[in-house]
Amino acid sequence: MIRVENLTKNYGKSRGVSDISFTVNKGEVVGFLGPNGAGKTTTMKILTGYFAQTHGKAYIAGIDVLKDPLGVKRQTGYLPENTPLYQDMGVIEYLKFIAQLRQIHPSKIREHLAKVIEDCGLKEVLHKDIYELSKGYRQRVGIAQALIHEPAILILDEPTSGLDPSQIIDIRNLIKKLGQEKTIILSTHILPEVSATCNRIIIINNGKIVASGTPKELSKSQSSGTIIKLTFKGDFHYFSKLLKKKYGYDIVIEQKKYKSSGWLRLTIQLSQESVNSEEIFSIVAQNKWLLSELKAQELTLEDIFLNITTQENQEVQ
């Protein structure tokens, strides 16, 4: 449904995105994840035909976005990061206006309105002007305008930005519901949003795609997918030397914090599946070090994201 090939966008001497390629298949909900300034919004605006790329190709439902931007807009619903709503219009008045702009046949407008009002949970606020709505309900209206013409593809740019926790949950649930019928790509820098709504993730950093896959695939690409939380009183350098000598692998120390009275707190990322927490415990016990915490846990999406973006930033430097 979405295909991007070697896409580049220059802003004068700076570069918004650099030679990126990816696909979004029919029925997928894909998270386009990256830190602020990574190139997410630039990509979304190119996909929706709001401005042209410098090099490369982008296709929506087989349509070249550069050659036929109006055709792309017919196939897509777009929610920008800052939803452009007419604050002095009523909710129903605004949605009717958008339906007319989308050239929906007058005999079909009521039917389309009823569906988006139901899908987006707007019945309670139909009598209000948009300026009276909470940020959460304004986002719902923004999603409703993106859905009014029944597009096959939804492109959502930071859909939960600025919402309170309750509103975020509501919008996430709405996106999951819409994902049963639509192909969706949503850009965000909020990790829980991706975990809660997406079945595949594309990570962008410094204008480049640095990783892509399911959370499970990304975890495997980073390591065995396990980290050890360890708090003990002992010699860190000797501990590290023993691990490397006995097991022949490098450990990655995510954190090294000293507690009071000489306690050492480590978060260790394992690079081999064969080494587990029992073997770590054995090293501590054999050296008669005091131990207060030892637990294994799967890498979280936050761990994966920080690993990938940190590695890429170091390579750039």
KOLKE-869629 format. One line per field, with one value per residue: residue number from 1; residue in one letter; x negated, y negated, z of N, C-alpha, C, CB in turn. Coordinates in pm, whole numbers, plus 50000, padded with zeros to 5 digits. Last residue first. Glycine has a CB too. Layout:
N
n [NUM|...]
res [A|...]
n.xx [X|...]
n.yy [Y|...]
n.zz [Z|...]
ca.xx [X|...]
ca.yy [Y|...]
ca.zz [Z|...]
c.xx [X|...]
c.yy [Y|...]
c.zz [Z|...]
cb.xx [X|...]
cb.yy [Y|...]
cb.zz [Z|...]
END
This chain:
317
n [317|316|315|314|313|312|311|310|309|308|307|306|305|304|303|302|301|300|299|298|297|296|295|294|293|292|291|290|289|288|287|286|285|284|283|282|281|280|279|278|277|276|275|274|273|272|271|270|269|268|267|266|265|264|263|262|261|260|259|258|257|256|255|254|253|252|251|250|249|248|247|246|245|244|243|242|241|240|239|238|237|236|235|234|233|232|231|230|229|228|227|226|225|224|223|222|221|220|219|218|217|216|215|214|213|212|211|210|209|208|207|206|205|204|203|202|201|200|199|198|197|196|195|194|193|192|191|190|189|188|187|186|185|184|183|182|181|180|179|178|177|176|175|174|173|172|171|170|169|168|167|166|165|164|163|162|161|160|159|158|157|156|155|154|153|152|151|150|149|148|147|146|145|144|143|142|141|140|139|138|137|136|135|134|133|132|131|130|129|128|127|126|125|124|123|122|121|120|119|118|117|116|115|114|113|112|111|110|109|108|107|106|105|104|103|102|101|100|99|98|97|96|95|94|93|92|91|90|89|88|87|86|85|84|83|82|81|80|79|78|77|76|75|74|73|72|71|70|69|68|67|66|65|64|63|62|61|60|59|58|57|56|55|54|53|52|51|50|49|48|47|46|45|44|43|42|41|40|39|38|37|36|35|34|33|32|31|30|29|28|27|26|25|24|23|22|21|20|19|18|17|16|15|14|13|12|11|10|9|8|7|6|5|4|3|2|1]
res [Q|V|E|Q|N|E|Q|T|T|I|N|L|F|I|D|E|L|T|L|E|Q|A|K|L|E|S|L|L|W|K|N|Q|A|V|I|S|F|I|E|E|S|N|V|S|E|Q|S|L|Q|I|T|L|R|L|W|G|S|S|K|Y|K|K|Q|E|I|V|I|D|Y|G|Y|K|K|K|L|L|K|S|F|Y|H|F|D|G|K|F|T|L|K|I|I|T|G|S|S|Q|S|K|S|L|E|K|P|T|G|S|A|V|I|K|G|N|N|I|I|I|I|R|N|C|T|A|S|V|E|P|L|I|H|T|S|L|I|I|T|K|E|Q|G|L|K|K|I|L|N|R|I|D|I|I|Q|S|P|D|L|G|S|T|P|E|D|L|I|L|I|A|P|E|H|I|L|A|Q|A|I|G|V|R|Q|R|Y|G|K|S|L|E|Y|I|D|K|H|L|V|E|K|L|G|C|D|E|I|V|K|A|L|H|E|R|I|K|S|P|H|I|Q|R|L|Q|A|I|F|K|L|Y|E|I|V|G|M|D|Q|Y|L|P|T|N|E|P|L|Y|G|T|Q|R|K|V|G|L|P|D|K|L|V|D|I|G|A|I|Y|A|K|G|H|T|Q|A|F|Y|G|T|L|I|K|M|T|T|T|K|G|A|G|N|P|G|L|F|G|V|V|E|G|K|N|V|T|F|S|I|D|S|V|G|R|S|K|G|Y|N|K|T|L|N|E|V|R|I|M]
n.xx [47093|47224|47183|47335|47591|47616|47619|47852|48050|48029|48065|48318|48478|48437|48539|48806|48896|48687|48557|48670|48464|48349|48197|48084|47974|47781|47493|47146|46916|46775|46710|46917|47134|47082|47085|47349|47501|47441|47566|47833|47887|47686|47569|47664|47710|47494|47486|47684|47642|47694|47683|47580|47465|47286|47226|47097|47273|47520|47447|47339|47416|47411|47587|47518|47251|47230|46971|46845|46729|46613|46652|46420|46334|46560|46614|46377|46387|46610|46504|46295|46441|46605|46602|46896|47209|47480|47743|47855|48045|47976|48167|48205|48164|47927|47945|48059|48221|48412|48557|48662|48836|49016|49130|49064|48874|48582|48347|48278|48321|48227|48246|48168|48357|48634|48766|49071|49246|49566|49802|49902|50008|49835|49581|49627|49678|49443|49269|49307|49268|49429|49653|49820|50001|50238|50510|50818|50953|50818|50738|50944|50875|50632|50722|50880|50687|50542|50734|50761|50501|50487|50676|50544|50304|50355|50167|49946|49986|50099|50016|49787|49967|50094|50262|50445|50600|50839|51096|51362|51392|51345|51107|51014|51216|51163|50922|51019|51192|50999|50864|51066|51080|50831|50857|51213|51402|51467|51391|51597|51918|52146|52307|52144|52048|52138|52056|51802|51643|51551|51758|51974|51879|51835|52106|52244|52108|52185|52463|52467|52352|52479|52597|52373|52067|51773|51563|51423|51574|51789|51662|51597|51858|51933|51750|51843|52098|52039|51896|51903|51625|51410|51183|51114|50802|50541|50342|50023|49959|50238|50380|50528|50612|50584|50681|50690|50422|50332|50453|50312|50050|49905|49626|49556|49662|49789|49984|50002|50074|49831|49481|49196|48846|48567|48512|48674|49037|49280|49555|49790|49828|49803|49532|49428|49521|49387|49118|49127|49188|48940|48685|48596|48702|48726|48661|48904|49102|49381|49556|49822|50044|50152|50320|50064|49741|49508|49152|48869|48577|48397|48206|48267|48451|48344|48041|47916|47899|48229|48333|48404|48491|48513|48568|48554|48888|49174|49507|49803|49918]
n.yy [48935|49151|49347|49243|49264|49542|49610|49472|49604|49868|49832|49707|49917|50122|50004|49964|50222|50425|50748|50938|51001|51143|51036|50988|50819|50849|51017|51008|51253|51489|51587|51761|51581|51449|51668|51758|51551|51594|51836|51761|51594|51723|51783|51842|51617|51339|51087|50908|50617|50529|50288|50280|50132|50201|50068|49898|49747|49667|49754|49658|49775|49804|49943|50119|50284|50573|50815|51051|51383|51603|51703|51645|51388|51227|51263|51169|50896|50814|50859|50680|50442|50451|50632|50585|50630|50587|50621|50643|50752|50840|50883|51030|51061|51122|50835|50703|50869|50940|50698|50690|50909|50815|50588|50629|50377|50184|49911|49669|49443|49102|48861|48919|49213|49431|49752|49904|50190|50352|50328|50083|50003|50021|49956|49690|49573|49606|49412|49141|49020|49115|49173|49445|49587|49839|49959|50055|50227|50245|49991|49885|49996|49868|49603|49616|49671|49430|49250|49338|49300|49019|48939|49018|48858|48581|48486|48409|48649|48864|48864|48794|48825|49079|49184|49458|49584|49586|49351|49224|48959|48929|48959|48713|48625|48798|48698|48450|48535|48641|48407|48284|48455|48390|48120|48042|47782|47528|47496|47627|47619|47899|48106|48331|48465|48726|48850|48935|49175|49259|49417|49231|49040|49191|49269|49030|48924|49106|49052|48784|48800|48906|48708|48554|48734|48571|48391|48295|48075|48210|48306|48064|47979|48177|48118|47862|47921|48086|47894|47548|47320|47191|47340|47563|47739|47895|48037|48090|48322|48426|48699|48801|49067|49144|49138|48874|48806|48929|48766|48533|48601|48751|48733|48773|49017|49258|49522|49759|49670|49439|49408|49219|49193|48957|48617|48428|48436|48177|48165|48308|48576|48761|48818|48571|48570|48789|48700|48481|48614|48761|48676|48620|48432|48646|48995|49229|49453|49534|49833|49963|50197|50347|50367|50388|50270|50036|50014|49797|49599|49288|49078|48886|48594|48327|48161|47831|47640|47655|47935|48234|48563|48878|49224|49489|49541|49668|49751|49875|50122]
n.zz [51484|51367|51560|51768|51658|51646|51919|51996|51850|51959|52239|52248|52142|52331|52566|52482|52456|52673|52698|52981|53271|53576|53880|54191|54482|54675|54783|54854|54736|54710|54471|54426|54401|54157|53981|54012|53904|53635|53605|53636|53420|53143|52821|52572|52423|52453|52550|52786|52965|53295|53525|53868|54158|54447|54772|54953|55109|54858|54517|54205|53884|53561|53285|53083|52974|52805|52786|52554|52616|52751|53003|53150|53069|53100|53376|53493|53428|53577|53836|53840|53825|54061|54344|54553|54632|54390|54179|53848|53588|53261|52964|52644|52375|52277|52062|51843|51701|51885|51891|51636|51649|51844|51721|51366|51182|51132|51162|51054|50801|50867|51004|51265|51249|51269|51265|51233|51341|51364|51495|51742|51993|52212|52120|52043|52292|52438|52298|52105|51876|51566|51298|51158|50904|50832|50656|50826|50995|51229|51291|51436|51686|51734|51746|51979|52169|52152|52244|52513|52610|52591|52779|53014|53006|52770|52472|52324|52071|51950|51679|51499|51218|51026|50759|50638|50348|50220|50326|50356|50396|50671|50807|50874|51038|51257|51349|51442|51639|51812|51880|52022|52240|52359|52421|52444|52276|52203|51941|51802|51964|52013|51943|51948|52166|52182|51944|51877|51827|51584|51480|51479|51303|51076|51015|50976|50752|50554|50547|50469|50207|49992|49847|49765|49739|49836|49809|50014|50075|50196|50424|50548|50615|50793|50996|51076|51173|51387|51549|51442|51417|51521|51455|51224|51260|51192|51440|51419|51274|51061|50939|50642|50434|50083|49828|49760|49769|49534|49345|49395|49312|49090|49094|49359|49431|49223|49344|49484|49736|49695|49670|49599|49517|49481|49595|49722|49738|49790|50027|50049|49993|50190|50189|50276|50537|50649|50631|50808|51046|51082|51125|51381|51551|51831|51746|51609|51420|51297|51314|51129|51079|50768|50549|50309|50425|50363|50320|50254|50248|50224|50170|50434|50530|50548|50546|50458|50265|50173|50268|50088|50112|49952|49924|49821|49808|49960|49945|50077|50000]
ca.xx [46990|47227|47124|47191|47537|47615|47516|47723|48024|48015|47947|48200|48474|48402|48400|48723|48885|48808|48534|48660|48585|48341|48315|48043|48071|47914|47587|47283|46966|46829|46622|46782|47125|47095|46965|47238|47509|47400|47421|47775|47871|47809|47534|47624|47826|47510|47465|47613|47704|47603|47777|47551|47588|47275|47305|47018|47198|47449|47538|47298|47446|47324|47580|47611|47301|47257|47094|46842|46818|46568|46756|46488|46242|46497|46715|46417|46278|46613|46628|46265|46343|46663|46508|46779|47095|47391|47692|47768|48037|47967|48078|48217|48295|48011|47873|47976|48112|48314|48491|48567|48724|48940|49052|49151|48918|48720|48395|48172|48382|48200|48290|48083|48272|48559|48696|48959|49183|49431|49749|49839|50091|49978|49605|49592|49777|49561|49251|49356|49145|49430|49522|49825|49866|50204|50365|50733|51010|50885|50640|50934|51003|50637|50630|50942|50793|50479|50688|50877|50558|50395|50700|50674|50301|50334|50286|50013|49905|50130|50159|49791|49842|50115|50129|50440|50476|50782|50970|51338|51404|51477|51181|50926|51201|51289|50924|50914|51248|51102|50794|51020|51192|50863|50758|51083|51363|51512|51309|51469|51820|52047|52373|52191|52000|52158|52198|51827|51705|51464|51623|51980|51925|51719|52001|52288|52103|52043|52413|52523|52285|52401|52686|52466|52198|51865|51651|51381|51442|51810|51724|51489|51773|52008|51741|51708|52082|52111|51838|51953|51729|51541|51227|51174|50948|50591|50465|50108|49923|50110|50390|50408|50660|50531|50657|50816|50511|50286|50489|50456|50077|50050|49697|49509|49707|49670|49985|49953|50168|49944|49606|49291|48986|48635|48478|48563|48904|49211|49446|49788|49826|49936|49627|49399|49566|49533|49163|49087|49288|49072|48732|48535|48607|48765|48656|48776|49052|49263|49509|49677|50034|50054|50367|50208|49830|49615|49287|48948|48664|48471|48201|48155|48438|48450|48115|47948|47781|48106|48377|48308|48546|48428|48627|48440|48763|49079|49372|49710|50000]
ca.yy [48852|49021|49366|49258|49131|49465|49665|49437|49462|49843|49900|49635|49785|50142|50049|49849|50141|50349|50610|50917|50952|51134|51076|51052|50826|50808|50997|50994|51117|51453|51483|51815|51672|51372|51584|51845|51577|51468|51831|51859|51533|51682|51734|51953|51677|51480|51101|51029|50675|50596|50343|50292|50169|50171|50156|49978|49855|49640|49724|49701|49682|49842|49846|50011|50225|50432|50766|50916|51286|51562|51728|51774|51500|51237|51294|51309|50979|50805|50925|50823|50473|50448|50562|50656|50560|50666|50533|50701|50647|50883|50804|51040|51011|51237|50924|50630|50803|51040|50747|50586|50910|50938|50574|50642|50512|50211|50045|49743|49562|49232|48866|48833|49127|49332|49652|49851|50063|50342|50464|50120|49995|50045|50088|49790|49562|49686|49556|49194|49040|49080|49128|49334|49554|49718|49962|49965|50202|50367|50081|49848|50028|50014|49643|49580|49769|49559|49240|49333|49434|49104|48911|49076|49004|48633|48538|48309|48538|48845|48855|48768|48765|49004|49136|49347|49564|49717|49386|49368|49005|48895|49081|48797|48560|48810|48833|48456|48465|48729|48511|48221|48455|48526|48161|48075|47921|47572|47429|47694|47562|47800|47976|48281|48328|48640|48820|48791|49143|49170|49473|49354|48999|49135|49368|49122|48857|49094|49187|48824|48729|48999|48814|48505|48704|48683|48417|48426|48054|48138|48400|48150|47896|48161|48246|47880|47826|48143|48023|47660|47403|47127|47336|47429|47732|47766|48055|47982|48311|48360|48621|48746|48975|49133|49270|48949|48752|48977|48908|48536|48575|48740|48717|48653|48898|49178|49388|49764|49753|49470|49452|49263|49216|49080|48734|48384|48483|48274|48106|48168|48483|48706|48925|48619|48465|48788|48818|48463|48526|48825|48682|48734|48387|48519|48877|49160|49411|49466|49718|49948|50074|50327|50419|50376|50360|50066|50046|49887|49691|49388|49207|48919|48740|48376|48273|47939|47723|47579|47799|48132|48427|48774|49090|49397|49587|49555|49792|49762|50000]
ca.zz [51544|51299|51428|51787|51689|51521|51831|52055|51822|51815|52185|52296|52078|52190|52560|52518|52335|52641|52654|52837|53208|53431|53804|54067|54372|54720|54672|54902|54736|54841|54523|54435|54515|54281|53992|54048|54048|53699|53590|53729|53552|53210|52954|52657|52487|52416|52406|52747|52846|53202|53428|53725|54085|54305|54684|54859|55173|54983|54627|54338|53992|53673|53393|53052|53097|52783|52847|52611|52552|52619|52903|53166|53069|52969|53274|53508|53377|53431|53793|53850|53721|53927|54256|54504|54690|54475|54284|53951|53690|53400|53047|52788|52417|52310|52153|51938|51628|51844|52012|51676|51554|51867|51844|51482|51215|51095|51198|51123|50861|50805|50865|51182|51332|51192|51347|51155|51377|51307|51480|51614|51873|52233|52180|51943|52185|52474|52288|52233|51953|51708|51345|51253|50947|50909|50663|50747|50862|51183|51230|51295|51623|51724|51640|51851|52145|52120|52104|52423|52606|52515|52637|52980|53003|52904|52540|52406|52122|52092|51710|51643|51263|51150|50793|50733|50421|50254|50261|50359|50257|50617|50770|50793|50907|51182|51291|51340|51523|51755|51805|51898|52145|52319|52320|52502|52298|52335|52044|51818|51872|52058|51960|51818|52144|52299|51966|51882|51956|51662|51494|51559|51437|51147|51039|51081|50883|50590|50576|50598|50317|50075|49896|49868|49679|49860|49695|49963|50015|50070|50331|50497|50529|50667|50926|51023|51062|51274|51510|51520|51356|51538|51594|51230|51273|51144|51364|51470|51416|51089|51062|50705|50534|50219|49887|49758|49873|49664|49351|49422|49454|49109|48967|49290|49504|49247|49283|49347|49659|49781|49609|49702|49480|49520|49515|49636|49774|49706|49951|50094|49882|50169|50158|50140|50444|50643|50556|50668|50984|51078|50987|51310|51449|51769|51832|51609|51550|51242|51388|51140|51158|50876|50677|50335|50353|50458|50270|50338|50176|50302|50101|50346|50524|50636|50489|50553|50287|50155|50301|50131|50112|50011|49939|49817|49748|49956|49906|50078|50000]
c.xx [46850|47116|47118|47119|47386|47557|47503|47608|47891|47979|47923|48072|48348|48383|48353|48575|48798|48787|48667|48628|48562|48472|48291|48168|48008|48019|47723|47374|47109|46866|46669|46682|46983|47073|46967|47109|47389|47398|47364|47622|47810|47780|47659|47591|47787|47627|47468|47600|47620|47682|47692|47675|47560|47400|47297|47095|47131|47377|47454|47401|47400|47343|47476|47606|47388|47319|47107|46976|46807|46662|46721|46582|46315|46405|46650|46518|46313|46507|46636|46385|46307|46564|46561|46697|46971|47280|47609|47725|47963|47958|48086|48121|48315|48148|47955|47889|48015|48195|48382|48489|48618|48817|48964|49066|49020|48753|48540|48216|48270|48277|48269|48116|48178|48480|48612|48896|49074|49379|49614|49793|50033|50056|49752|49621|49754|49670|49374|49358|49180|49289|49533|49684|49877|50053|50321|50586|50913|50938|50699|50838|50997|50765|50631|50853|50862|50584|50619|50833|50676|50450|50611|50706|50433|50345|50253|50136|49990|50050|50193|49936|49857|49981|50146|50295|50489|50663|50922|51210|51371|51498|51304|50999|51110|51278|51051|50908|51147|51166|50892|50942|51154|50975|50788|50987|51229|51459|51347|51383|51683|51969|52274|52251|52049|52123|52219|51971|51735|51524|51535|51839|51928|51756|51884|52178|52138|52027|52268|52471|52337|52342|52614|52557|52296|52002|51732|51469|51390|51678|51747|51544|51662|51925|51819|51696|51947|52098|51906|51896|51777|51655|51368|51245|50994|50744|50525|50236|50005|50084|50254|50444|50541|50614|50618|50802|50646|50380|50449|50507|50226|50085|49847|49589|49664|49711|49857|49945|50131|50047|49709|49423|49068|48781|48563|48522|48800|49076|49365|49666|49824|49941|49766|49502|49536|49584|49314|49137|49254|49174|48870|48574|48545|48657|48703|48778|48918|49200|49381|49643|49886|50081|50270|50244|49976|49718|49381|49081|48739|48562|48275|48164|48336|48453|48216|48036|47806|47987|48254|48380|48443|48500|48531|48482|48661|48945|49285|49571|49914]
c.yy [48899|48932|49235|49274|49136|49326|49581|49485|49416|49698|49861|49698|49709|50008|50060|49885|50018|50274|50544|50770|50931|51080|51054|51097|50896|50814|50956|50957|51115|51305|51428|51714|51724|51462|51507|51765|51660|51486|51701|51854|51629|51630|51679|51910|51783|51538|51247|51037|50793|50652|50397|50335|50166|50220|50106|50072|49949|49765|49691|49658|49741|49739|49897|49901|50105|50376|50618|50884|51153|51469|51678|51805|51634|51359|51317|51350|51127|50894|50927|50905|50622|50493|50567|50569|50639|50578|50618|50594|50707|50759|50856|50943|51014|51191|51049|50721|50732|50976|50847|50629|50807|50944|50696|50619|50511|50355|50059|49883|49645|49343|48998|48846|49048|49244|49562|49741|50030|50201|50467|50266|50061|50058|50122|49930|49669|49683|49638|49346|49102|49089|49087|49300|49434|49707|49830|50007|50128|50352|50212|49940|50000|50061|49794|49625|49743|49665|49370|49332|49440|49245|48997|49057|49070|48786|48582|48357|48440|48730|48835|48759|48723|48955|49039|49313|49442|49703|49525|49408|49153|48950|49054|48920|48640|48744|48853|48592|48468|48666|48609|48321|48384|48533|48302|48116|47932|47711|47472|47628|47624|47741|47865|48141|48267|48494|48718|48753|48997|49125|49390|49406|49119|49087|49310|49221|48953|49027|49184|48962|48774|48933|48910|48612|48661|48644|48546|48474|48183|48112|48335|48251|47980|48083|48245|48009|47845|48054|48078|47790|47508|47205|47279|47415|47586|47760|47921|47979|48203|48353|48557|48666|48930|49039|49264|49083|48823|48931|48970|48679|48575|48718|48694|48626|48768|49045|49313|49630|49754|49545|49483|49294|49255|49083|48852|48495|48425|48314|48217|48094|48337|48601|48871|48724|48501|48686|48819|48578|48496|48739|48741|48741|48497|48476|48753|49043|49341|49390|49663|49820|50059|50196|50402|50440|50341|50148|50062|49914|49777|49472|49318|49062|48773|48527|48326|48043|47837|47672|47710|48002|48332|48640|48995|49250|49475|49608|49669|49816|49873]
c.zz [51504|51350|51351|51654|51706|51544|51704|51967|51880|51788|52040|52243|52119|52120|52415|52512|52362|52510|52622|52808|53058|53376|53655|53993|54252|54608|54728|54785|54788|54850|54657|54492|54535|54402|54124|54066|54094|53851|53648|53724|53654|53349|53020|52799|52588|52493|52360|52596|52800|53086|53314|53647|53935|54233|54539|54769|55073|55032|54750|54441|54125|53782|53494|53158|53061|52910|52817|52675|52623|52546|52764|53051|53069|52960|53138|53401|53384|53368|53639|53801|53721|53820|54113|54412|54652|54530|54380|54049|53810|53488|53190|52855|52567|52356|52170|52024|51722|51774|51976|51800|51592|51776|51872|51607|51326|51131|51155|51165|50924|50877|50794|51034|51241|51288|51257|51240|51276|51332|51410|51612|51749|52104|52185|51996|52079|52366|52327|52225|52088|51764|51490|51299|51039|50926|50727|50754|50769|51041|51183|51220|51473|51656|51622|51735|52012|52087|52062|52276|52510|52501|52548|52832|52964|52899|52682|52480|52202|52154|51857|51694|51410|51202|50910|50764|50512|50348|50303|50285|50241|50475|50683|50739|50815|51045|51208|51271|51408|51631|51741|51812|52014|52217|52270|52390|52371|52371|52185|51926|51902|51940|51994|51827|52012|52272|52077|51915|51975|51794|51588|51585|51530|51286|51117|51116|50995|50727|50622|50641|50453|50199|49991|49927|49789|49806|49712|49847|49952|49998|50194|50396|50466|50565|50794|50943|50995|51151|51385|51466|51454|51473|51611|51365|51274|51145|51322|51386|51484|51239|51088|50828|50616|50306|50034|49829|49875|49775|49484|49430|49488|49256|48985|49163|49435|49310|49321|49277|49511|49697|49717|49632|49602|49480|49563|49541|49680|49765|49885|50044|49922|50059|50126|50099|50298|50540|50541|50582|50838|51003|50971|51163|51367|51669|51758|51704|51538|51358|51326|51215|51192|50951|50792|50469|50393|50380|50388|50269|50277|50212|50178|50296|50416|50645|50589|50486|50385|50170|50292|50163|50169|50004|50010|49827|49743|49908|49890|50041|50000]
cb.xx [47004|47363|47204|47161|47603|47757|47548|47710|48138|48145|47964|48197|48599|48511|48384|48759|49024|48844|48441|48792|48632|48308|48439|47947|48121|47908|47601|47292|46958|46728|46610|46735|47221|47233|46955|47218|47640|47495|47382|47825|48005|47907|47423|47504|47918|47381|47332|47684|47720|47524|47881|47438|47707|47147|47453|46922|47289|47547|47636|47160|47597|47173|47720|47754|47183|47351|47096|46808|46966|46546|46884|46565|46149|46417|46818|46476|46149|46593|46752|46229|46216|46714|46365|46820|47109|47331|47809|47645|48182|47845|48114|48191|48403|47945|47845|48061|48169|48379|48593|48640|48774|49029|49144|49220|48800|48744|48380|48126|48462|48049|48221|47936|48191|48654|48607|49007|49125|49431|49848|49721|50118|50036|49546|49444|49773|49619|49137|49498|49070|49525|49469|49915|49771|50274|50299|50749|51137|50999|50530|50888|51117|50627|50487|50967|50896|50391|50592|50964|50603|50257|50677|50785|50259|50438|50346|50051|49836|50102|50227|49714|49804|50187|50059|50517|50357|50741|50862|51457|51313|51496|51225|50805|51146|51405|50914|50780|51287|51211|50697|50932|51314|50900|50614|51096|51355|51664|51323|51394|51815|51951|52479|52294|51849|52076|52273|51791|51617|51430|51557|52064|52065|51658|51951|52415|52197|51967|52426|52677|52304|52290|52745|52551|52253|51872|51570|51383|51342|51883|51858|51420|51714|52143|51792|51606|52098|52260|51848|52105|51678|51536|51131|51274|50995|50539|50567|50034|49772|50108|50436|50329|50770|50388|50549|50863|50532|50142|50425|50532|50018|50121|49675|49361|49653|49590|50112|50039|50313|50005|49583|49310|48995|48624|48325|48444|48899|49191|49355|49794|49943|49987|49635|49256|49499|49592|49117|48934|49300|49123|48636|48575|48501|48788|48513|48741|49041|49301|49485|49611|50127|49912|50398|50288|49789|49679|49285|48970|48583|48555|48057|48023|48576|48583|48018|48018|47667|48098|48444|48202|48678|48290|48761|48361|48789|49065|49374|49707|50093]
cb.yy [48853|48953|49469|49377|49076|49454|49810|49496|49376|49878|50052|49632|49703|50223|50185|49797|50099|50251|50607|50959|50821|51272|50997|51172|50685|50667|51126|50888|51056|51488|51371|51861|51790|51305|51487|51953|51649|51351|51844|52001|51484|51798|51625|52022|51736|51560|51038|51154|50569|50708|50235|50390|50073|50235|50161|50055|49935|49588|49843|49646|49648|49852|49825|50065|50183|50410|50793|50812|51337|51681|51664|51776|51492|51110|51181|51332|50952|50659|50852|50862|50388|50308|50625|50784|50545|50786|50460|50768|50594|50977|50652|51183|51090|51323|50857|50546|50703|51143|50811|50454|50883|51062|50549|50782|50597|50186|50071|49666|49646|49263|48762|48866|49211|49246|49721|49795|50068|50375|50549|50030|49854|49934|50093|49778|49422|49636|49598|49138|48906|49174|49011|49368|49524|49720|49982|49821|50122|50404|50107|49703|49948|50077|49593|49428|49766|49607|49120|49209|49479|49108|48763|49011|49056|48573|48655|48196|48466|48974|48976|48638|48642|49092|49066|49381|49546|49790|49282|49442|48923|48745|49153|48840|48417|48746|48940|48425|48318|48759|48587|48097|48387|48607|48154|48189|47995|47573|47278|47695|47407|47862|47985|48376|48325|48691|48948|48730|49189|49049|49484|49462|48933|49020|49425|49197|48737|49013|49278|48825|48578|49060|48891|48396|48828|48718|48425|48528|48004|48005|48452|48224|47779|48089|48359|47881|47681|48163|48124|47663|47469|46987|47255|47406|47804|47737|48135|47843|48280|48219|48709|48660|49039|49085|49340|48971|48602|48927|48985|48459|48443|48867|48839|48667|48900|49155|49307|49852|49702|49340|49576|49153|49326|49098|48768|48339|48636|48216|48020|48162|48506|48646|49022|48676|48331|48757|48946|48451|48394|48854|48760|48862|48310|48409|48856|49113|49530|49369|49754|49947|50077|50327|50561|50441|50504|49934|50175|49828|49780|49319|49249|48897|48810|48326|48385|47882|47637|47462|47792|48108|48421|48767|49098|49418|49642|49487|49875|49690|49999]
cb.zz [51696|51319|51348|51878|51816|51464|51794|52196|51878|51742|52196|52449|52114|52119|52631|52658|52285|52757|52531|52766|53274|53368|53850|54094|54332|54775|54587|55014|54594|54950|54423|54299|54497|54288|53873|53943|54084|53658|53443|53697|53602|53216|52947|52597|52383|52445|52368|52801|52732|53273|53377|53703|54121|54244|54730|54933|55261|55091|54655|54373|53995|53629|53461|53040|53190|52660|53000|52504|52552|52538|52948|53295|53189|52939|53264|53646|53455|53387|53852|53995|53740|53895|54264|54433|54846|54397|54360|53887|53731|53423|53039|52835|52352|52418|52290|52026|51529|51752|52107|51703|51412|51844|51962|51485|51254|50943|51350|51244|50756|50807|50790|51205|51437|51103|51455|51013|51520|51155|51404|51586|51842|52315|52320|51902|52122|52604|52373|52267|51972|51786|51258|51375|50825|51047|50521|50796|50875|51278|51325|51281|51688|51863|51670|51844|52259|52237|52087|52453|52747|52583|52606|53066|53136|53005|52461|52323|52006|52168|51663|51676|51175|51257|50670|50863|50324|50128|50294|50298|50167|50617|50894|50874|50924|51262|51401|51401|51559|51861|51897|51929|52208|52439|52378|52608|52165|52339|52031|51686|51883|52158|52068|51761|52148|52414|51999|51750|52065|51579|51358|51487|51429|51066|50907|51035|50884|50483|50452|50592|50301|49992|49780|49810|49601|50013|49568|50075|50120|50096|50387|50614|50609|50692|51016|51137|51112|51310|51624|51518|51227|51482|51674|51111|51401|51003|51446|51466|51431|51028|51184|50607|50624|50214|49810|49613|49852|49692|49237|49313|49494|49057|48881|49257|49646|49114|49327|49269|49677|49845|49520|49814|49372|49668|49525|49722|49773|49566|50041|50245|49797|50298|50274|50130|50479|50781|50625|50656|51063|51220|50906|51378|51513|51876|51885|51469|51644|51121|51535|51000|51289|50820|50663|50220|50378|50521|50183|50480|50077|50412|50078|50419|50495|50590|50445|50678|50337|50255|50446|50022|50195|49939|50015|49689|49607|50097|49774|50218|50122]
END
